[in-house]
């Protein structure tokens, strides 16, 4: 199962991007939110991948952030929503707005997304409201914890950001950084990150 692709962009469009990885070109379908932030042709990109397997095809869907991939996976778990529609949803509304609309039960906002009718909007709210409400609570704390990290040195802040970008929950990342920061004053980013990852691996 392909979960990540890193390589040089040799073609891109609002629909998909082709990434050259060691001489092999992978076509990856992307939402507009990812397309707008892609580097230029011949530059390198790193994409989080969801692999969709059908009887007649294997399709890759790519996202610049772990969060968008997580939201995409929540969407395709809803009855009646496949990968193509899920990608279109993320193209039609910013991820944060989607999470907010579902968690607050805003049917009107969801119906404004191209391809989403009343019944689909209701299913999204019914099946995902609790999960996206939890996501709102989790990510709402990131800014506050980032501010806490900012009170320390820049290296600690960068380690915190790196751990969150790697997919660790902000609460766990914060605790790991606090533990390694005190015992490793003046340590490099690489050293602090290594120690923090050891702590997180132990649980």
C-alpha positions in Angstrom: 0.0 0.0 0.0 1.5 3.3 -1.1 1.2 5.9 1.7 3.7 8.5 0.7 5.4 9.8 -2.5 8.3 12.1 -2.8 9.8 13.2 -6.1 10.1 15.7 -8.9 6.9 17.2 -10.5 6.9 16.5 -14.3 3.3 17.5 -14.9 0.5 19.1 -13.0 -3.1 20.1 -13.5 -6.0 21.0 -11.2 -7.0 17.3 -11.6 -3.7 15.5 -10.9 0.0 15.7 -10.7 2.7 13.3 -12.0 5.6 12.8 -9.7 8.8 11.2 -10.9 10.2 8.9 -8.3 13.5 7.3 -9.3 12.5 7.3 -13.0 8.9 6.1 -12.4 6.1 8.5 -12.9 3.2 8.2 -10.4 -0.1 10.0 -11.4 -1.7 11.3 -8.2 -5.2 12.8 -8.1 -5.3 15.9 -5.9 -7.9 18.4 -4.6 -7.6 22.1 -5.6 -6.3 22.9 -2.1 -3.2 20.9 -2.8 -2.9 22.0 -6.4 -2.7 25.7 -5.5 0.3 25.0 -3.1 2.3 22.7 -5.4 5.9 23.8 -6.3 6.7 24.5 -9.9 7.5 21.9 -12.6 10.9 20.1 -12.1 10.8 20.9 -8.4 10.3 18.3 -5.6 7.1 17.6 -3.7 6.2 15.3 -0.8 2.6 14.0 -0.8 0.6 12.0 1.7 -1.1 9.2 -0.3 -4.3 7.3 -0.1 -4.3 4.2 -2.3 -7.7 3.3 -3.7 -7.9 -0.1 -5.2 -10.7 -1.1 -7.6 -11.1 -4.2 -9.7 -10.0 -2.4 -12.8 -7.6 0.2 -11.5 -5.3 1.4 -8.7 -5.6 5.1 -8.0 -3.5 7.4 -5.9 -4.9 10.4 -4.1 -2.4 12.9 -2.7 -2.5 15.6 -0.1 0.1 18.1 1.2 -1.0 17.7 4.8 -1.8 14.7 7.0 -4.9 16.6 8.2 -6.4 16.7 4.7 -5.7 13.1 4.1 -7.4 12.3 7.4 -10.5 14.3 6.4 -10.5 12.6 3.0 -10.5 9.2 4.7 -13.4 10.2 6.9 -15.4 11.4 3.9 -15.0 8.2 1.9 -16.2 6.2 5.0 -19.6 7.9 4.6 -22.1 5.8 2.6 -22.5 7.1 -1.0 -19.2 9.1 -1.0 -16.3 7.6 -3.1 -12.8 9.0 -3.5 -13.7 11.2 -6.5 -16.6 12.9 -4.7 -14.5 13.3 -1.5 -11.7 15.0 -3.6 -14.3 17.3 -5.1 -15.6 18.2 -1.7 -12.1 19.2 -0.5 -11.8 21.2 -3.8 -15.0 23.0 -3.1 -14.5 24.1 0.5 -11.4 24.7 2.7 -10.7 21.8 5.1 -11.2 23.9 8.2 -14.6 25.2 6.9 -15.7 21.7 6.1 -14.9 20.4 9.6 -16.6 23.4 11.1 -19.7 23.0 8.9 -20.1 19.3 9.7 -19.4 19.7 13.4 -21.9 22.5 13.7 -24.6 20.8 11.5 -24.5 23.6 8.9 -26.5 22.0 6.1 -26.8 25.2 4.1 -23.0 25.5 4.0 -22.5 21.9 3.0 -25.2 22.2 0.2 -23.3 25.1 -1.3 -20.4 22.7 -2.1 -20.7 21.6 -5.8 -22.0 18.0 -6.1 -23.5 18.0 -2.5 -27.2 17.8 -2.2 -29.4 17.9 0.8 -29.4 14.2 1.5 -25.6 13.9 1.2 -25.2 16.9 3.5 -27.5 15.3 6.0 -25.5 12.0 5.8 -22.2 13.9 6.3 -23.6 15.5 9.5 -25.2 12.3 10.8 -22.1 10.1 10.2 -19.2 12.5 10.9 -20.5 15.2 13.3 -19.0 13.5 16.4 -15.7 12.7 14.7 -15.2 16.2 13.2 -16.3 17.8 16.5 -13.4 15.9 18.1 -11.1 17.0 15.3 -12.1 20.7 16.0 -11.3 20.3 19.7 -7.9 18.7 18.9 -6.8 21.3 16.4 -8.2 24.2 18.3 -5.5 23.4 20.9 -2.6 23.4 18.5 -2.4 27.2 18.3 -2.3 27.5 22.1 0.3 24.8 22.5 2.3 26.4 19.7 2.3 29.6 21.8 3.6 27.6 24.8 6.3 26.1 22.6 7.2 29.6 21.4 8.0 30.7 24.9 11.0 28.3 24.7 13.8 28.6 22.2 13.3 28.4 18.4 14.7 24.8 18.3 12.0 23.5 20.7 9.3 25.3 18.6 10.6 23.6 15.4 10.7 20.2 17.1 7.1 20.7 18.3 6.0 21.6 14.7 7.9 18.7 13.2 6.2 16.2 15.5 2.7 17.6 14.8 3.5 17.5 11.0 4.6 13.8 11.4 1.1 13.1 12.7 1.5 13.0 16.5 -1.2 14.6 18.5 -0.4 18.1 19.7 -0.8 17.1 23.4 1.7 14.3 23.1 4.1 16.4 21.0 4.0 19.1 23.7 4.8 16.8 26.5 7.7 15.1 24.6 9.2 18.5 23.8 8.9 19.7 27.4 10.7 16.6 28.6 13.6 16.8 26.2 14.0 20.5 26.3 14.9 20.7 30.0 17.5 17.9 29.8 19.1 19.0 26.6 19.7 22.7 26.8 21.4 24.0 23.8 21.0 20.8 21.8 20.5 20.8 18.0 17.1 20.3 16.3 18.2 16.9 15.1 19.2 15.8 18.6 16.0 17.1 20.3 13.8 15.5 17.6 15.6 12.2 18.0 15.1 12.2 21.8 11.4 13.3 21.5 10.7 10.5 19.0 12.3 8.0 21.5 9.9 9.2 24.2 6.9 9.0 21.9 7.9 5.5 20.8 7.9 4.3 24.4 4.4 5.7 24.9 
